[in-house]
Amino acid sequence: MKALILLGCPETPSQTPMAVYAFSKLSNLGYDVTIAANPAASKLVKISDPEGYYNLNLVDLERTLGEVSPGDYDLLVGFVHKDAAAAFFVTFDQILDTKSIALVFERDLDLVGEFVEMIEESGSKAKIYAVRAFHNPSPIKINFDKALKELD
């Protein structure tokens, strides 16, 4: 089984630890995990694992978008905390046509609602887990753990 984690702008402090956490949890479930990230997010994730403990598989987000095909992954996990992240998630979701989890978070609840709406209006069948969060990754972690328990 293969999983793809999407990371965009690393502006929110919660995204990087959650990316490593998600990589670990999915790997433990038997997934071969790839993290597609923009250059800044990729550097932060690499620095978060200085000893290479997780053997992180990091690829460029935009390059991957141009190369990905239906059936390449069995699970898509997107960290959605900006409108651009929502757009990337929706695009990958439509191309891959696979099980998808959207972890939507922002410090502003109105923006959380807007990002959820963007995903829903796209026709995505993704399971959406939305929460107000920015500095503290715990609410996102709780939602991710819930999402894993609810995987079909």
N, C-alpha and C positions, 0 to 999 in steps of 0.2 A: 504494500500500500504506500502511496506517495501523498504527501501533504505540502501545500504551498502557503507560506505566511507572507502577507503583504505589509510592508512598512513604508510609510511616506515620510514627510517632514518630521524630524525628531524634536519638534518644539516642546511637546509635552514630556515631562520627566518620566511619566508612567510607562511610556511605550517601550523603552529599551529593556528594563527588567522584565516586563511582560513578554517581550519577544523571546528572551532567553528561557523564561518559565514555560512558555508555550512550546518552544522547541524541545525542551526536556520532557514535558508531559506527553507530547505527541510521539516522541522517540520511544518513550517507555511503553506506549500503546502499540508499538510495532511499525509506526510510520517512518518512511524515509523522508526526512523533512528538508525542504529548501526554503530559505528566507530570501525574498526578493525585496530589495530596499534601494532607496536613493543613496548616493554616495555618503552623505553625512550620517544617515541612520546606520548604514553599513559599518562605518568606522566606529560608531558608538557601541554597536553590538560586538564587534571584534575586540574592542578594548575591555568590554565587560567579561570577556573570557580569555584573560591573558595567558593562561597555561594551556589553552586549547582543549580543556576538559570535555567540552560538548562536541568538538569536531564539527563546528558550525559550517553548513553549506550555504554560503552567501552568494547571491547573484544580483546583477543590476536590474532594477525594476523595469525601466523602459526597454532595455534590450530583451528582457524576458517577455514583455508584452508583445513584442514583434515576432517572437519565436514560438510562443505557446500555442497548443492545439487542443481540440477536444480530446479527452481521454488521457491527457498527460498526467493529471493528478486526480486522486480520489477524494481529496478534501481541500477546500480553500478556506483560509482564515485571514480576515482582513481587520486591521486596526484602523478604525475610521474616526478621525478627530478633526478633519478639515473637509471642505467641499471637494478638494482635489483628491483626497483619499477615498471619498465616497465614489467619485467618478472612476478612479482606478479600480476600486472593488467591483463596481457594477460591470465595467468592461471585462475584467478577468472572469467574473461570474458568468457573463453571457458567452464568452469564448469557451470556457472549460465545461460549462453545463454539467456541474458535479455538485456534491454536497458542499454547502457553503455556510460559514459562520461569520457574521458581521459583528465585531465588537465595537459598538459605537459609544464614544465618550467625549466629553468636553466639560469645561467648568461652567459653561452657560447652558442651562437646560433648554432654552429656546433653540440653540444651535444643535443640541442633541436631537431635538424633534425634527429640525430641518434635514439633518443627515439621514435620519430614519425614513423620512418622507421621500428623500431622493432615491433611496434604495428600493422602497416599496413601489414607487411610481415607475421604476425601471422594469417592473414585471419580474424581478428577482424572486426566486423561491428560497432565498437564503434565510436561515434562522437568525433573527436579529436580537442582540442582547445589548440594551442601551442603559447607560448609567451616567450620572453626573460624577466626573472624576477628572483630575488633572495631575496633581502632585502625588497623590496617594494611589498606588496601584491596587490596593486591596479590593475596592469595588469591582474593578475589571477582572481581577483574579477570581472572585466569587462567581461572576458571570461566565468566565471561561470554563471554570470547573463544572458549572451547571450545564453549559453547552456540551461538554465532553460526556457527561452522564446521559444526556438526551440524544446523543448521536444514534442514528438508526443502524 
